[in-house]
């Protein structure tokens, strides 16, 4: 297997840390996109910018085959104030790479550099650097801009770091792998009044409290216990004074499922509960439902191919062939609805080890030890799946 030289590893660790110092939120990844485009162009890739706003695609063709392959990395950061204390900590107040997209970009750039210089493959390689994965739906925006019409892919792959897993371990999963995400804002409208005369009001606070408890039955009593699902009420807003019954209350709800049918069923049940609970307390309910990301489903055939590459080039103890489902969400799911492919994890560090801090945490940092194995896996995948015909 081709591996990066020590000098190349240090080069792309420096790239990763540079991106980390200058994090950019969804659809604002101008500096990162310019860095990616400049590097790819210097290495001989045909570069296209501006897809989905700040997305970048680098295309490299070798040989005469009409086979095509896509690899995707995300570039955006999160609105979190960094607390790592690292020398390469964010220079942008309140913004940091708390999910490792700086590392994903650096791993793919490292592989791109090696493949441009030494790659042995026959076909077309499309490297997709995507904006706005963190809730912005950048994958959809790139596809709306004609991503797969302009850069067809027979298969597409992506990789994400995962704290809690030993550093460098490659985790695969065939079938449903990451949850859908949906969000609802429920507004309860009642009749406000004096806290000492509740009989002259319709109390939205009591209705909201009852609704929170009723929503706990959606998963426990409505969903098959063998089907994962999560319903979370993350915020309740109502009133400002202890002797005033407010006229309005608002609840913010998050829903995660790992099956499309369960997703539809959970939405239906939540809508029913909201209306029936409101009626039982004599208040009126409005629901603003916001569909988020789809269930991420890895194609069985492409996952098997991706796993076979790992087994060929990495030791068995570094591979988990069928990891658990993850309740987090990923907009790579939308790309997988359009093109068969697979999404894998690379361990960022087991519990108690460097890199174990969970993502979306102010103390999180991408484990730079993953630059070498992550890039090596991408190189092997490209050269095996687009291997020159004898």
GUDOVEX-488065 format. One record per residue (C-alpha): residue number from 1; x, y, z. Coordinates in nm, 3 decimals. Example, Ala and Ser with C-alpha at 12.3 -4.5 7.8 and 13.67 -1.06 7.14 Angstrom:
<atoms>
<1; <1.230; -0.450; 0.780>>
<2; <1.367; -0.106; 0.714>>
</atoms>
This chain:
<atoms>
<1; <0.000; 0.000; 0.000>>
<2; <0.118; 0.350; -0.082>>
<3; <0.188; 0.552; 0.231>>
<4; <0.273; 0.917; 0.280>>
<5; <0.633; 1.006; 0.350>>
<6; <0.711; 1.155; 0.690>>
<7; <0.762; 1.491; 0.519>>
<8; <0.420; 1.470; 0.352>>
<9; <0.252; 1.379; 0.680>>
<10; <0.406; 1.684; 0.848>>
<11; <0.307; 1.899; 0.549>>
<12; <-0.060; 1.808; 0.579>>
<13; <-0.066; 1.825; 0.956>>
<14; <0.044; 2.185; 0.904>>
<15; <-0.237; 2.232; 0.649>>
<16; <-0.487; 2.087; 0.896>>
<17; <-0.373; 2.319; 1.173>>
<18; <-0.382; 2.619; 0.941>>
<19; <-0.744; 2.543; 0.853>>
<20; <-0.816; 2.491; 1.222>>
<21; <-0.680; 2.837; 1.308>>
<22; <-0.914; 2.994; 1.053>>
<23; <-1.253; 2.819; 1.089>>
<24; <-1.546; 2.930; 0.875>>
<25; <-1.916; 2.866; 0.926>>
<26; <-2.154; 2.711; 0.673>>
<27; <-2.147; 2.874; 0.329>>
<28; <-1.871; 3.111; 0.445>>
<29; <-1.579; 2.876; 0.377>>
<30; <-1.413; 3.117; 0.135>>
<31; <-1.060; 3.099; 0.275>>
<32; <-1.074; 2.720; 0.309>>
<33; <-1.219; 2.679; -0.041>>
<34; <-0.950; 2.905; -0.187>>
<35; <-0.678; 2.704; -0.012>>
<36; <-0.822; 2.376; -0.143>>
<37; <-0.864; 2.509; -0.497>>
<38; <-0.511; 2.651; -0.508>>
<39; <-0.354; 2.327; -0.388>>
<40; <-0.551; 2.109; -0.629>>
<41; <-0.476; 2.339; -0.921>>
<42; <-0.105; 2.337; -0.843>>
<43; <-0.106; 1.956; -0.849>>
<44; <-0.270; 1.933; -1.191>>
<45; <-0.636; 1.882; -1.105>>
<46; <-0.905; 2.050; -1.311>>
<47; <-1.068; 2.269; -1.047>>
<48; <-1.427; 2.392; -1.032>>
<49; <-1.535; 2.634; -0.760>>
<50; <-1.862; 2.783; -0.644>>
<51; <-2.080; 2.470; -0.639>>
<52; <-2.328; 2.508; -0.358>>
<53; <-2.182; 2.850; -0.287>>
<54; <-1.832; 2.766; -0.166>>
<55; <-1.792; 2.403; -0.274>>
<56; <-1.487; 2.287; -0.470>>
<57; <-1.443; 1.989; -0.704>>
<58; <-1.103; 1.871; -0.823>>
<59; <-1.102; 1.629; -1.114>>
<60; <-0.810; 1.412; -1.222>>
<61; <-0.823; 1.182; -1.524>>
<62; <-0.585; 0.898; -1.597>>
<63; <-0.587; 0.640; -1.874>>
<64; <-0.879; 0.569; -2.105>>
<65; <-1.139; 0.405; -1.880>>
<66; <-1.481; 0.566; -1.844>>
<67; <-1.506; 0.458; -1.480>>
<68; <-1.563; 0.738; -1.229>>
<69; <-1.516; 0.764; -0.854>>
<70; <-1.608; 1.037; -0.605>>
<71; <-1.454; 1.112; -0.264>>
<72; <-1.607; 1.378; -0.042>>
<73; <-1.479; 1.586; 0.250>>
<74; <-1.664; 1.860; 0.443>>
<75; <-1.509; 2.200; 0.520>>
<76; <-1.730; 2.397; 0.760>>
<77; <-1.688; 2.474; 1.131>>
<78; <-1.929; 2.529; 1.420>>
<79; <-2.040; 2.833; 1.626>>
<80; <-1.857; 2.714; 1.939>>
<81; <-1.591; 2.897; 2.141>>
<82; <-1.277; 2.681; 2.147>>
<83; <-1.131; 2.567; 2.479>>
<84; <-0.850; 2.334; 2.367>>
<85; <-0.560; 2.565; 2.452>>
<86; <-0.378; 2.430; 2.146>>
<87; <-0.111; 2.638; 1.974>>
<88; <-0.324; 2.614; 1.659>>
<89; <-0.651; 2.711; 1.832>>
<90; <-0.910; 2.914; 1.646>>
<91; <-0.836; 3.279; 1.574>>
<92; <-1.207; 3.344; 1.517>>
<93; <-1.397; 3.424; 1.835>>
<94; <-1.691; 3.189; 1.889>>
<95; <-1.610; 2.969; 1.587>>
<96; <-1.409; 2.646; 1.587>>
<97; <-1.357; 2.320; 1.404>>
<98; <-1.534; 2.115; 1.671>>
<99; <-1.621; 1.824; 1.442>>
<100; <-1.295; 1.758; 1.259>>
<101; <-1.383; 1.887; 0.915>>
<102; <-1.040; 2.048; 0.909>>
<103; <-0.895; 1.698; 0.940>>
<104; <-1.128; 1.551; 0.679>>
<105; <-1.019; 1.820; 0.432>>
<106; <-0.650; 1.766; 0.514>>
<107; <-0.674; 1.387; 0.475>>
<108; <-0.834; 1.419; 0.133>>
<109; <-0.583; 1.685; 0.025>>
<110; <-0.297; 1.460; 0.135>>
<111; <-0.439; 1.176; -0.074>>
<112; <-0.496; 1.413; -0.367>>
<113; <-0.134; 1.527; -0.359>>
<114; <0.000; 1.170; -0.358>>
<115; <-0.237; 1.053; -0.631>>
<116; <-0.141; 1.345; -0.853>>
<117; <0.227; 1.256; -0.822>>
<118; <0.223; 0.878; -0.795>>
<119; <-0.133; 0.757; -0.854>>
<120; <-0.177; 0.439; -1.056>>
<121; <-0.535; 0.430; -1.173>>
<122; <-0.741; 0.427; -1.489>>
<123; <-1.050; 0.647; -1.487>>
<124; <-1.178; 0.977; -1.351>>
<125; <-1.138; 1.081; -0.989>>
<126; <-1.371; 1.352; -0.853>>
<127; <-1.268; 1.504; -0.521>>
<128; <-1.561; 1.689; -0.365>>
<129; <-1.497; 1.946; -0.093>>
<130; <-1.838; 2.033; 0.045>>
<131; <-1.958; 2.337; 0.240>>
<132; <-2.221; 2.353; 0.512>>
<133; <-2.253; 1.998; 0.640>>
<134; <-2.337; 2.128; 0.989>>
<135; <-2.708; 2.175; 0.935>>
<136; <-2.681; 2.382; 0.619>>
<137; <-2.747; 2.102; 0.373>>
<138; <-2.444; 2.182; 0.160>>
<139; <-2.468; 1.843; -0.010>>
<140; <-2.812; 1.932; -0.143>>
<141; <-2.690; 2.275; -0.257>>
<142; <-2.403; 2.120; -0.452>>
<143; <-2.641; 1.872; -0.615>>
<144; <-2.884; 2.152; -0.700>>
<145; <-2.591; 2.317; -0.879>>
<146; <-2.550; 2.006; -1.093>>
<147; <-2.275; 1.823; -0.903>>
<148; <-2.345; 1.477; -1.039>>
<149; <-2.452; 1.599; -1.383>>
<150; <-2.120; 1.780; -1.424>>
<151; <-1.912; 1.523; -1.237>>
<152; <-2.076; 1.181; -1.274>>
<153; <-1.968; 0.919; -1.021>>
<154; <-2.019; 0.545; -1.041>>
<155; <-1.968; 0.534; -0.665>>
<156; <-1.899; 0.785; -0.390>>
<157; <-1.737; 0.760; -0.047>>
<158; <-1.679; 0.978; 0.259>>
<159; <-1.501; 0.940; 0.594>>
<160; <-1.560; 1.097; 0.936>>
<161; <-1.350; 1.081; 1.251>>
<162; <-1.514; 0.931; 1.560>>
<163; <-1.399; 0.986; 1.919>>
<164; <-1.438; 0.687; 2.149>>
<165; <-1.291; 0.452; 1.887>>
<166; <-0.918; 0.363; 1.889>>
<167; <-0.717; 0.604; 1.678>>
<168; <-0.687; 0.495; 1.316>>
<169; <-0.940; 0.211; 1.335>>
<170; <-1.158; 0.195; 1.023>>
<171; <-1.525; 0.127; 1.093>>
<172; <-1.762; 0.017; 0.818>>
<173; <-2.134; -0.053; 0.820>>
<174; <-2.363; -0.186; 0.549>>
<175; <-2.721; -0.057; 0.541>>
<176; <-2.864; 0.217; 0.766>>
<177; <-2.571; 0.382; 0.943>>
<178; <-2.672; 0.730; 1.061>>
<179; <-3.003; 0.877; 1.168>>
<180; <-3.237; 1.114; 0.997>>
<181; <-3.286; 1.449; 1.169>>
<182; <-3.611; 1.642; 1.190>>
<183; <-3.707; 1.944; 1.398>>
<184; <-4.036; 2.082; 1.518>>
<185; <-4.141; 2.404; 1.687>>
<186; <-4.468; 2.365; 1.876>>
<187; <-4.646; 2.684; 1.980>>
<188; <-4.931; 2.661; 2.229>>
<189; <-5.181; 2.948; 2.236>>
<190; <-5.400; 3.000; 2.541>>
<191; <-5.562; 3.277; 2.739>>
<192; <-5.333; 3.447; 2.986>>
<193; <-5.431; 3.564; 3.329>>
<194; <-5.343; 3.621; 3.692>>
<195; <-5.159; 3.340; 3.864>>
<196; <-5.397; 3.365; 4.158>>
<197; <-5.704; 3.313; 3.937>>
<198; <-5.615; 3.020; 3.708>>
<199; <-5.983; 2.938; 3.649>>
<200; <-6.006; 3.254; 3.437>>
<201; <-5.720; 3.150; 3.208>>
<202; <-5.622; 2.856; 2.987>>
<203; <-5.278; 2.760; 3.109>>
<204; <-5.028; 2.685; 2.831>>
<205; <-4.755; 2.605; 3.086>>
<206; <-4.947; 2.309; 3.225>>
<207; <-5.033; 2.200; 2.871>>
<208; <-4.666; 2.223; 2.771>>
<209; <-4.559; 2.021; 3.074>>
<210; <-4.812; 1.750; 2.996>>
<211; <-4.706; 1.747; 2.632>>
<212; <-4.340; 1.696; 2.726>>
<213; <-4.436; 1.388; 2.926>>
<214; <-4.669; 1.257; 2.655>>
<215; <-4.392; 1.285; 2.395>>
<216; <-4.186; 1.038; 2.599>>
<217; <-4.432; 0.768; 2.493>>
<218; <-4.365; 0.813; 2.121>>
<219; <-4.053; 0.598; 2.131>>
<220; <-4.136; 0.381; 2.434>>
<221; <-4.490; 0.288; 2.326>>
<222; <-4.526; 0.368; 1.956>>
<223; <-4.198; 0.254; 1.797>>
<224; <-4.089; -0.108; 1.762>>
<225; <-3.836; -0.160; 2.047>>
<226; <-3.593; -0.308; 1.796>>
<227; <-3.599; 0.014; 1.592>>
<228; <-3.382; 0.302; 1.719>>
<229; <-3.548; 0.643; 1.759>>
<230; <-3.500; 0.954; 1.972>>
<231; <-3.745; 1.233; 2.052>>
<232; <-3.593; 1.519; 2.252>>
<233; <-3.758; 1.835; 2.381>>
<234; <-3.458; 2.063; 2.395>>
<235; <-3.622; 2.392; 2.494>>
<236; <-3.937; 2.530; 2.653>>
<237; <-4.014; 2.902; 2.652>>
<238; <-4.311; 3.042; 2.844>>
<239; <-4.377; 3.337; 3.067>>
<240; <-4.158; 3.578; 3.262>>
<241; <-4.322; 3.626; 3.601>>
<242; <-4.424; 3.385; 3.877>>
<243; <-4.772; 3.534; 3.919>>
<244; <-4.869; 3.557; 3.552>>
<245; <-5.015; 3.275; 3.343>>
<246; <-4.872; 3.339; 2.994>>
<247; <-5.079; 3.327; 2.680>>
<248; <-4.817; 3.140; 2.478>>
<249; <-4.562; 2.863; 2.521>>
<250; <-4.310; 2.728; 2.271>>
<251; <-4.136; 2.390; 2.261>>
<252; <-3.839; 2.296; 2.042>>
<253; <-3.825; 1.928; 1.948>>
<254; <-3.555; 1.716; 1.781>>
<255; <-3.629; 1.376; 1.623>>
<256; <-3.384; 1.107; 1.511>>
<257; <-3.469; 0.777; 1.343>>
<258; <-3.283; 0.513; 1.144>>
<259; <-3.562; 0.387; 0.922>>
<260; <-3.766; 0.591; 0.672>>
<261; <-4.095; 0.428; 0.772>>
<262; <-4.027; 0.487; 1.141>>
<263; <-3.944; 0.847; 1.053>>
<264; <-4.285; 0.898; 0.894>>
<265; <-4.465; 0.717; 1.174>>
<266; <-4.294; 0.919; 1.448>>
<267; <-4.383; 1.246; 1.278>>
<268; <-4.747; 1.141; 1.249>>
<269; <-4.763; 1.038; 1.615>>
<270; <-4.603; 1.363; 1.737>>
<271; <-4.849; 1.567; 1.535>>
<272; <-5.140; 1.370; 1.683>>
<273; <-5.016; 1.402; 2.039>>
<274; <-4.958; 1.775; 2.007>>
<275; <-5.311; 1.842; 1.886>>
<276; <-5.485; 1.605; 2.126>>
<277; <-5.290; 1.726; 2.429>>
<278; <-5.365; 2.087; 2.337>>
<279; <-5.736; 2.013; 2.301>>
<280; <-5.746; 1.837; 2.636>>
<281; <-5.624; 2.156; 2.805>>
<282; <-5.838; 2.392; 2.602>>
<283; <-5.548; 2.555; 2.418>>
<284; <-5.460; 2.574; 2.050>>
<285; <-5.146; 2.423; 1.898>>
<286; <-4.941; 2.508; 1.591>>
<287; <-4.660; 2.287; 1.460>>
<288; <-4.380; 2.406; 1.235>>
<289; <-4.212; 2.085; 1.112>>
<290; <-3.868; 2.120; 0.952>>
<291; <-3.737; 1.810; 0.773>>
<292; <-3.363; 1.774; 0.822>>
<293; <-3.122; 1.515; 0.686>>
<294; <-3.229; 1.176; 0.553>>
<295; <-3.133; 0.839; 0.699>>
<296; <-2.782; 0.762; 0.577>>
<297; <-2.792; 0.422; 0.410>>
<298; <-2.469; 0.262; 0.292>>
<299; <-2.499; 0.059; -0.028>>
<300; <-2.423; -0.307; 0.046>>
<301; <-2.214; -0.369; -0.265>>
<302; <-2.008; -0.051; -0.235>>
<303; <-1.954; -0.105; 0.138>>
<304; <-1.827; -0.455; 0.064>>
<305; <-1.583; -0.311; -0.190>>
<306; <-1.467; -0.045; 0.055>>
<307; <-1.421; -0.308; 0.326>>
<308; <-1.227; -0.534; 0.090>>
<309; <-0.981; -0.250; 0.024>>
<310; <-0.926; -0.208; 0.397>>
<311; <-0.875; -0.581; 0.451>>
<312; <-0.621; -0.590; 0.169>>
<313; <-0.409; -0.303; 0.297>>
<314; <-0.463; -0.274; 0.673>>
<315; <-0.417; -0.523; 0.961>>
<316; <-0.730; -0.701; 1.079>>
<317; <-0.718; -0.543; 1.425>>
<318; <-0.749; -0.200; 1.261>>
<319; <-1.082; -0.287; 1.094>>
<320; <-1.437; -0.313; 1.225>>
<321; <-1.642; -0.465; 0.940>>
<322; <-1.987; -0.381; 1.082>>
<323; <-1.991; -0.107; 1.342>>
<324; <-2.301; 0.012; 1.529>>
<325; <-2.554; 0.259; 1.396>>
<326; <-2.499; 0.620; 1.499>>
<327; <-2.781; 0.852; 1.609>>
<328; <-2.606; 1.158; 1.466>>
<329; <-2.698; 1.284; 1.120>>
<330; <-2.505; 1.356; 0.800>>
<331; <-2.607; 1.526; 0.477>>
<332; <-2.386; 1.284; 0.282>>
<333; <-2.707; 1.080; 0.308>>
<334; <-2.850; 1.288; 0.023>>
<335; <-2.554; 1.205; -0.202>>
<336; <-2.602; 0.836; -0.122>>
<337; <-2.965; 0.865; -0.232>>
<338; <-2.836; 0.972; -0.573>>
<339; <-2.518; 0.764; -0.611>>
<340; <-2.434; 0.426; -0.453>>
<341; <-2.152; 0.447; -0.204>>
<342; <-2.050; 0.420; 0.158>>
<343; <-1.962; 0.632; 0.460>>
<344; <-1.701; 0.506; 0.704>>
<345; <-1.552; 0.619; 1.034>>
<346; <-1.191; 0.649; 1.143>>
<347; <-1.127; 0.632; 1.516>>
<348; <-1.009; 0.959; 1.670>>
<349; <-0.904; 0.800; 2.001>>
<350; <-1.054; 0.556; 2.251>>
<351; <-1.184; 0.671; 2.587>>
<352; <-0.898; 0.793; 2.806>>
<353; <-0.671; 0.852; 2.505>>
<354; <-0.592; 1.172; 2.313>>
<355; <-0.872; 1.241; 2.066>>
<356; <-1.145; 1.086; 2.282>>
<357; <-1.330; 1.412; 2.350>>
<358; <-1.662; 1.396; 2.164>>
<359; <-1.729; 1.619; 1.866>>
<360; <-1.929; 1.943; 1.907>>
<361; <-1.742; 2.003; 2.234>>
<362; <-1.524; 2.311; 2.304>>
<363; <-1.237; 2.080; 2.405>>
<364; <-1.249; 1.860; 2.093>>
<365; <-0.961; 1.846; 1.844>>
<366; <-0.897; 1.628; 1.540>>
<367; <-0.624; 1.370; 1.601>>
<368; <-0.337; 1.451; 1.364>>
<369; <-0.221; 1.089; 1.380>>
<370; <-0.514; 1.016; 1.146>>
<371; <-0.370; 1.217; 0.856>>
<372; <-0.144; 0.926; 0.752>>
<373; <-0.389; 0.630; 0.772>>
<374; <-0.682; 0.836; 0.645>>
<375; <-0.493; 0.948; 0.336>>
<376; <-0.348; 0.600; 0.287>>
<377; <-0.697; 0.451; 0.285>>
<378; <-0.819; 0.703; 0.025>>
<379; <-0.515; 0.631; -0.194>>
<380; <-0.573; 0.255; -0.170>>
<381; <-0.944; 0.290; -0.243>>
<382; <-0.882; 0.493; -0.559>>
<383; <-0.609; 0.266; -0.691>>
<384; <-0.800; -0.055; -0.617>>
<385; <-1.142; 0.055; -0.745>>
<386; <-0.993; 0.226; -1.049>>
<387; <-0.714; -0.023; -1.101>>
<388; <-0.571; -0.025; -1.454>>
<389; <-0.700; -0.314; -1.661>>
<390; <-0.425; -0.568; -1.749>>
</atoms>
